[in-house]
Each structure stands twice: as C-alpha cells, then as structure tokens.
C-alpha cells in the first residue's frame, strides 16, 4: 500500500462515493429494514477503516523518513541517496534540519574552543605568583587567581572596602572608581603602592598595582595585577644596612691604624715601650680588619655557591679538644673554667674540618668573651641516635641573651646592643657559623638562653652526610 498524498484526495472521494452507493443499493434491496441499516453501517465502517489505514500508513512512512533523515544528519551521514525519492516538502525539511544541525555543530565547536581557551587562561593565571584580578566596569570580579584570594577574600566586588580585602586597606579602590566614573581607564596603566597587613609577618606588604584595559572599550573589562615589592624592598634595605655596617666596621680599625701612624710619623712617640704598645695595637686592628674582610668574603662565597668544601672524615671531639686547648690561655686570664665533655662513642662526620673548627672556635671564643670573670664554659660533643647527627654545644654562665635579640643573633653585623662594650666584634662570626653549618654541611644551628643564667649555642651535623654542597 502506498502512502497517502494530497493528490490522492480524488481517489479517496471516489472510494467514499462508491461505498455510499453500495449503502444506497443495500437500502434499495433491503428497504428500511434492520438488515438495510446494518448493511449501511457495515459499509460505512469499512470505508472509514480503509481511509484511516491509508492516512495512518502515510503518516508512518513520513515519520519514518523524517526520523531516518534526522538520525543521519545528527550522526554526520551526508548520504543523499534516498532524498531524491522523497517529495519536495520532505526534501526541504531535510535541508532545514541539516542547516540547523550545521549551525548547532559550529556553535558547539565555538563554545568548546572558548571553554578550552578560558581553561588555558585560568591555568596561566593560577600559575602566576603575582595576584591577578579581572573585573568589569561595574567593579564586579569576574576572575582571580589563587594568589589574589588572600587579598580579595570572598568579595565579588573590587569596591568592597572591608578590612579583609586589599581595597579596604588602601586608596586603590577610590582611584579605580574615579577612573571608571571619568571614563579615562581605557588603555591606561595605573601605578600605585598598596600596603596590606600580612598575618604571618609583623609589617605590611607593599604591592605595585598596574591596571590594563583588556578590550579597549570605554566600558569594558580590566585586568589588575599586583606585584609584591615587599621582598625587593627588604633586600634593598638589607643591602643598604650591609653597606652601612660594613663601612663602619672597616672604618673603625682603619681610623685607629691611621691615628697611630700619624703619631709615629710626627715623632710624637719616642718611648720604646709606648712605641711597642702602639705597634701591638696596630697589629690587633690589622688582624681585626683582616678577619672582617675574610669573614665577609667567606659569607659571600657560601651564599653565592662558589665555596667548595674539602670533605673528609672529621672527628668533632678532637676538634673540640684542639680549640679548647688553643683558647685556654685567654680563659685563664679571666679565671674562666674552660673544659671539654666528649662522649666515648665515635664522633666523626663527613665535612670540612677547617670550616667546622672555625665554627667551634667562634662559638667558644664568644662564650669566653661574654662570660664574666670566674665563670664557666663547657664544650660538649655527643651523638643523637634518632636524627643520626653529632651535636656540639657550647654552654656558658654569662649574661644571657634577651628574647628580642635571640632571633637576630645570627644576622649579619648584629650585636646585642647592651653587650657591645664588653668585647670587640664585627657581628659576622655567628652569621658565618650559620652559613657553614646549614648551607655547607646541611646541619642545624641554634641558641638557648636565659638572661642572667647564661647561654647555650649548639649545632648538629649529620653523621652519614655525603655529597655536601656549598650554599
């Protein structure tokens, strides 16, 4: 049975007329009896069933064809072999379906490409160490990286001036607001410094804020980049302090030597004993100057990674006894008891014996210097089985170190202000000790102290340390 088409209306009408004629003939034969009515009803039902079957058949055929064409279009099958056999209406419908599907595929590909680019951009932003914030002309935050989260918090607007955001701690939001209202942010960079309190540090953090227009429109999207200048400022300050303190430490012995030389040149010293005393003072200042320069060079070499240690099996117990023996005369002059307490186990490590001896001598000489007459200094050497290290400690009964100064005793040129008059020093010895222990030998160094009771400086070096590196 062929499918029903609109040009089949005439045959259907003829079929209905024939059925009606058959009904009339039945009435003529059976008159108006019950059999006549039943015959007319039966003919009408047969005609209705035939017409319904034709229409339903045609509907199913069309539905099947359209469904097949849609499936082919969705699956990307561009075969058009069966389209020519379709009527024009179905062909036009198929063309429309293909056009819609093509546009849908293009839009889907564009969305996927846009999503991929957004993911790449978001990945780049997340990889940046500097805080980055993208916002629109209304101040609504569209995107921010992980580094910006501590600065903007959970706020969705850059104009949120709460204390928990970077905009609440500076005038940055006001400058951006004024620029947006005046419409002069397009293509412009905004430079300013932002002080933001850091929860971990005691002082504020300084940022350089730069604003860029992303789309060039007067009311568009803007990129705010905050570059942390805190570390740079700190390094600059440390460099300035280093130059200032180094100049002072170098100038002091040089001025003393120059003054003595002027006395000698002007023949103001004629007594041989006085002249010998002046020469000894000049020699002491020269040694101090030489030690200062040598320490500065060693520290810079270690920090730059150009100092190469000579690794060998080193007995720290033997080094401790050697250092104590060398410093005993100076300790005896102050009536200080200087002794060694070394464990009976093996106390050897792999390290540079010269550097480790310098560390132990600096710590022990400092203890003798800052311990009052009649005090006690003990050098102890023992092992720590849990951490597999050899621990060397220098304990004294000196004045102790205040808590506020304890955290800075290993800094360059730092000396406890209240103890500077007790003994001469450059403030580089402990810093050099820290560099030798931590950077060269991968060990640890620290201090325990109580004011009025004394101090204990200690350092540990791994027993099985191999492949040490300089800095």
Secondary structure, DSSP 4 states (H G I P E B T S, - for coil): -PPP-GGGHHHHHHHHHHHHHHHHHHHHHHTTSHHHHHHHHHHHHHHHHHHHHHHHHHHHHHHHHHHHHHHHHHTT----TTTTTS-HHHHHHHHHHHHHHHHHHHHHHHHHHHHHHHHHHHHHHHH-SSEEEEEETT-BEEEE-HHHHHHHTT-SBTT---TTSGGGGSSHHHHHHHHHHHT--TT----EEEEEE-SSSSSEEEEEEEEEESS--TT-EEEEEEEE-HHHHHHHHHHHHHHHHHHHHHHHHHHHHHHHHHHHHTT----HHHHHHHHHHHHHHHHHHHHHHHHHHHHHHHHHT------EEEEHHHHHHHHHHHHHHHHHHTT-EEEEEE-SS--EEEE-HHHHHHHHHHHHHHHHHTSPTT-EEEEEEEEETTTTEEEEEEEE-S----HHHHTTTTSTT---GGGTTTS---S-HHHHHHIIIIIIT--EEEEEEETTTEEEEEEEEETT--S----
